[in-house]
Amino acid sequence: MNKANSIITINDCQSDASAIVRRLLNQIKHTAESFALIYDLEIVNLHNFLAGSVCDPQPILNALLSHPGVDVRTLLNIDSVPKFKDKFSENHDVVTMSGDDSRKTARMFNRGPSKESKTPFYRYFDTATTPTSPFRPELIEPLMFADGSSEIHRGYFNHGHFEDQITLFLGDVNLHWLNNSSEQLIFTATQFASSYKLPFIPHTFTSRPDIGGRILAVTYLGATANQEFISFSKNLTLNKFCELLDAYEPIDNLDAYYDLNVVTSIAPATSKIYSGNSQRVQLIDQIPGQPNSSVSLLCVSPKSELIIPQNLNHQWLFNCSNTSAETSWRNGAFDFGPDSSMAVSPMTELKMQNLNCDFTIIACFSVRAGDGDPFLHAKRILKYVGRDAVSRIQHETCQWFD
């Protein structure tokens, strides 16, 4: 691609570029301030851009284009898409990130009951991803401790985000969330418990005292991220959009999938994980309306191997253990060490060899891009999260947390 075609200008963008950029920053779990710091952007200029005010957009667009995992194709107007076709073609089978490289991306976020009382709350770490993958995964270390038996102040909650999210818990962590009646609910998770959340559900995580823990927060672009669906919704008023969703079929068994708008799964028995044979242990495999998406543990026993066959899904892998697995595919190999991650394209077979004397445990998130019916997915969001969430499908109106 020539240099001219590698630069996106504001003339290449859709008319609501400000809202789309806000959504893109939410996807990669950056605030305006944290993103501006990385790329030495003028924060006032970025805030003006996000507010739709007069600004210089070019430094912002250049930064987005260079940031790993940002799919700027969603910014482009229909006339500009052909110009950038080569930029976003799939030219890899696997993208990797070592644990050491992940730790170099550490960034701290503060939260609290008020702007004056914010304290360190999360430590975020980037992991392997690509612009064309549906995954926007993060390793998160909650820094606030709570016993999980009582509510915490709502100033610690985010505003929810546009992506679906599957979470795998590494240690003793609490998931706090609000249902559509604004009631605070808590799931006290242990090692290898998991959860699935619809988009836009306000939530947060805390560690429990003594042991603490981390989380693999794997957000991904679900059915409502379909660009044709979003464009369709923008042409409707919110009332008309909600009326259409209310009337949409099928409506059977919506409630059967949900426990107060979040699906949770307790940890599998230790004996099942460390059974002696290399195997896949399924965790969540009934994600509502997404029959081709799941999360599992790949348990590679000592001195043995495990083959992950080709399939149509994008996969994201993370090494949860203290041992490595020598991992190879048709045109590459990777020493898959502790806290390392891999973004795997569809139709890529992997071979993992554990040369150690202990198990290697790999988290495997498998998602079919755009899996499910966008209208039914939006109907679930309306039913279980509310009208304000539906309006954010049309135009993202807020940063995922303040």
N, C-alpha and C positions, 0 to 999 in steps of 0.2 A: 504494500500500500504506500502511495506517495505521501509526503509530509502534509500536503494540503488536505488530504482526505482523513488525516489522523487527528484533526482538530475540529471539535464541535463548537460552533458559534451559536449565539442566541437565535439566529435566523433558521438554524436547523431544528429548533426545539418546538414543542407544542406550546399553545398559548398559555396553558396553566403550568408552566415550567416550575414556578415557585412551589406549588403543592407537590409536584412530582419529586423535586429535590428533597423536600422535607421527608417524603416517604422513603427515598433512597437512604438518607441519613439514618432514619429509624431502622431500616433493614440491617444496616451494618452496626447498629448500636453505638452511634456517635451523636452527641449533642453538637450544636453549632460551635460551641466553644472548643470541644475536644478535637473536632475535625479541623477547625481553623488553626489550632496549635500545631498539628502535624504538618500542614502545608503552608504555614506562615501566611495565612490569609488575614486580611483586615476584618475583625469580627463585626464591626459596624456595617461594612459592605455586605458581609454574608447575611446579617440580620435583615438588612434592607432588601436583599434579594428574596429571602424567604417571606418577607412581608409584601412583596410585589411592588416595592418602592424603587426610586431611581438608584441605580448602582452600576458598577462595572462587573458584568457577569463572567467575563472571560477567564479570570483566575480561578473562579469557582468551578466552571465547566472543565478546565484543564485538570484541576485536582480530582474531580470525580472520575474523569477518564483514566487517570493513572492509578486509582485506588483499587486494590484487589477485591474482587467480589461485588463491585458495583456494576450493575447492568444498565448502562446509560442508553441502551436501545429504547427503554421505556420513555425517554425524553424526546425522542426524535419524532418530527412530523412525518407524514406519509411520503412526502417528496424527498426527504433526506435519508430514508432507510437504505436505498440501494447504495449510497455513497460509502456506507460503513459495513457493508455485508462481509467483507473479508476480515475486518477488525474483530468480528465476533463469531467467526466460524470455529467449530470444534476442531482443534488441532492437537489434542492430547488425549491419552487414555486415562492418565492418573496425574494429579497434582498432589505433592506432598509438602508437609511442614514438620520439621523436627520439634521435639519438646523444647530444645534450647532456643530455636528461632521463635517459637510461640511465646516463650517467657520474655523475649525482648520487646514484645508488643504490649506489655502490661500497662494498663491505664486505670486510674482510680476515679470512682464517681462518688460524690457525696449526696446524701439524702437526709431529710429530717423534717420535723413537724413544721418548721418555718425556715425562711431563708437565713435567719440569724442563727439557727441552731443546727445547721447541717453538719454532719460528721462523716468520715469515711465509711461507706456502706458496702460497696462492691469493688472487687478488683477483676477487671476483664482481661482476657487474653484472646487474641485472634488465632484462628486455626486455618487449615487448608480449605480453600474455596476458589471458585472461578466465576467470572461474570456470567457464564452461560449455565451454571449449575443453579438449581432451584434453592439450594441450601444457603443459609446465612448463619453458620454455627459459631458459637462462642463457648469458651471455657470460663466459668464464673466462680469466683471465690466470695461467698457472702461473709462480710466482716462483722455484722451485727449478730449478737447471740440472743436467742429467745427459747424458752423451754417448749413452745408449741402448744401450750395448754390455754393460752389466753390471747386476746386480740392485741394488735400493735397499732400505733398511730397511723392514720391513713396518709400522712405526709411521706411515709416510706414506700407507698405504692406507686407504680407507674400508671400510665393512662391506657395501657394495652397497646398492641401493635397490629399492623395490617396482616402480618404473616400468621399462619398456623404455627404451633410450637409443640414439639415433643421434647420432653426433658428426661434425662437420665441422672439419677442422684448418686453421687459418689461420697458416701458417708452419711452422717446424721444431719439432714437438712429439712427445714419446714417450707412448704409451699403455702402462701397466703393468697387468697383471691376474693373478689367480690362477685356475688351473683347478681342477677338483674333486678333484685330488690335491695341492692347495696348492703346485703348482709356479708359479714366477713367470715370466710370459711378457711380451715386449716387442714392440710394433709401432712402428717409427720412421717417423713420418708426415711428409709434406711438404705444401706448400700445396695445398688442395682434396682431399687424401686423406680417407677417411671410414671409419667403423666402426659396427657395430651390436652391442649387448650385451644378453643376456638379463637379466631382473631378478636382483638379489641377488648379482651377481658382484663380489667385492672388487676395486677398481681405483683407479688414481690417474694423474695426468698430470704430466709435467715438460717443461720447455723445453730445447732443445739450445743449447749455448754459441754465441756470436757473433750469431746471428740471432734466436733465440727465436721465440715465437709465441703465439697465442691459440687458444681452441677455442669452437665453438658446441656446447654440451652440451644437446641437446634430449631431455629425458626426456618420456615421454608415457604415458598410461594405456592399456595393452594389454589383451588378452583376459581376463587374470586379474583385472583391476580391475572386472569385471562384478559389481555388488552382489549379485545373486541367487546367483552362483557363490560369492562370499565367504561369504554367509550360509549356503549349503549346506555349505561346508567347515567352518564353525565348529561344526556339529552332529556332526562326526565326530572321533574320536580321530586323532592323527597317524598311528598305525599303520594305521588303517582307511583314511584318506585316501590314504596312499602305496600301499596294496594296490589300491585302486580305480584309481589312476593307472597302476600297473604293468600292470594287466589291460586298460587302455583301448586301443581301436583308433581310428584306424589307427596302425601303428607303422612303416610302410615309410619308408625314406629319411630317418630322423631324422639319421643321421650325415652324410648327403650334404650337408647345409646348413652344417655347422659345421666350423671350423678351430679345434679346441681351445676350444670354447664361445664364441668371438667371431668375427663376420664382419668382415673388413677389406677395404678397397678402395683400391688405390693411386690417386694423382692422375691424372686424364686428361691427355693430352698438351696442352701449351700451344697448339699449332697447332689443336687441336680446339675449345678454348675461344674463342680469338680468330680465328675462321675468316673473318670479314668479314660474316657475315649474323647477324641476330638469331635465336637458337635456344635450345632447352632441351638441356642436356648431362646425360644420366642418370648418376648415380653408383651408389648402391646401389638396385637395383630388385628384388632377390630376398631380401627379409626373410623368414626362415622362418615359414611359417604365416600371413603377413600379405600376401596377394596384392594388396591395394589400397593399400599404403603404400610410400613411396619417398622418396628425397632426390635433388635435381638442382640444377644451376646454370642460372639464367636469364641468358643472355648477350645484353645489349642493345647492339647495335653503334652507333657514333656517328651522330647525326642520323637516327635511325630509331626504330621502335616495336615493341613485342611485346605480343600479346594473350594473357592467361592465361584460358582459357575456363572456364565454369561446370563444376563437378564436385561429386560427393557428399562429398568429403573436407574436413576442416579443413586449412588450410594456414598455415604460419608462414614468414615471409620476413625475410631479413636482408641489408642492403646491405654486401657485403664489399669494395667498391671505394672509390676516392677521388672518384667523381663521383656525381651525383644522377640520379634518374629521376622525372619528373613522372608520378605515378600517380593514376588516377581510377577510380571505380566508379559505380554507378547513382545514388548519393546523396551522394557525397563525393569529395575529392581530397586528396593528400598530397605534399609535396615530400620524396621518399624519398631522404634524404641518407646520407652515410657513417655506418655503425654504427647506423642507424635500423632499426626492425623493425615488422612488421605481423602481426597475428593475423586471419586471414580466415575467415569463416564459410562453410559449404557453399553451393553454388549462387550464388557471387558472381563475376562476371567482372571482371577487372582489365585496364586498358590502361596500359602503361608507355611513356613517351616519353623518349628520351635526347637532350637538346639539346646535349650536349657533343661534344668532338672526340676522346674516348677512350671505351672500353667501360665500361659499368656492369654489374657482376657481382652477381647476387642469388642467395643461397642459398634454396632452396625445399624445405621439409619438408612432405610431404603424407601425412596419416594419416586413415584411416577409423576413427572412434571404435569401440572394441571389436572391431576387425578380428580374425578368426580364432576358433578353437575354444578356449574357456578350459580344457577338460580336456586337450587336446593341448598347449597352451602350458604348463600346470602339469606335464604329463608330461616336457616338455623341461627344465623347471627341475629336476625331480627327477633326471633322467638326467645333466644337465651341470653342475648346481650342488650339489644334495644335499638331504638330508632337512631340515636346519636351515632352508634357504631355503623349503621347502614349508611349514614351520610358520609362517613369517612371512607367508604368504598368509592364513592363518587369523587370526593376531593379530600385529601388528607388535610386536616385542620389543626393538628397539634403535634408537638414533639412528644416522643414516647414517654419521656419524663422531664420534669422541670429541673 
